[in-house]
Amino acid sequence: MVYFGIRRIIQQTILLLTIAAGIQFVVYVFAATGNALPNIARPPSVEGFLPIGALISWKRFFATGAWDPVHPAAMVIFGFAILLSFLLRNAFCGWFCPVGTVSEWCYRTGESLFGKIFLPPRWLDIPLRGMKYGLLGFFVWIIYTMDASAIGAFQNSPYYRMADVKMLYLFLRPTTLTLIIIGTIVVLSFVIRHFWCRYLCPYGALTGLVAVVGPTRVRRNQDACIGCGRCRSACPKRLPIDRKSRIITPECIGCMECVTACPAEGALSFTSVGKDTAWPVKRVGITIAATWLILIYAATLTGNWKSGVSDREFQMRLKQMDSAAYQHPKKMDESMDADRNQN
């Protein structure tokens, strides 16, 4: 019961905070459309939905030592996800990510409604899982081809300075194609366990690969195992825990459902390399919460949490959002090339 309590508490708290931040951001944006400056703060945490921008900014940081002044919170949240995934077996996905929490709710609801969840056969499941790694590879390649000066220019572009609003407009002003894609993902999430996370999320693909080289594993003591298979049934990813001595796959999200479900004492443990003592589930939860709070506090103290885009600049740019200057730089370059060819 401790496990279900602490993981659910963390998941639901982060989800509620995310929803609250989203509502606050919507209110801030609508307030900025008026003539007076907004009288509500712009929530930095919404930048967590800009992982590609964060990855670009981290590359520039390692090249130049310069922190992103436009969306600094995006770098903090992204760094937290990578750190947590390395230390605690992709616990970011299993314990923290609000999208993962909603995805989990969807398949559990579907399981309650339909009595079971559809599991694609292995010959289909494996190539489908490859899609998220393909998406990750595409983004990594694009970022790899950008040098520090190109990244700096992108960070100063009108598009990037208002990237959080661009993301908001994706939901407030959706195209027909966007609605079809989102609707399809939602429907499939009710009938296929962790559909988005398992097949399409490049963020989860990256944190999973980081977890592979991390020091922590779920380990099975073959002598203590009674072969009941409860660990495999409890695993959200349906990993073959009952047949492995340790779980190395990037699909493991460190949720510890298997450890909690195991009825045989000492058969399953969540252990770091070089440590004889297993991680208790309560300590995992406390470590996650403490790490998050410490990072936010440190980022706030050092001025690396709140955006450098002032309320006045934000208000001015918001009124220009529909102009061509706020297109993605690459799209704008393509449009300019097309105009030159026509002339």
Order of alpha helices (4+ residues) and beta strands (2+ residues): alpha-alpha-alpha-alpha-alpha-alpha-alpha-alpha-alpha-alpha-alpha-beta-alpha-beta-alpha-beta-alpha-alpha-alpha
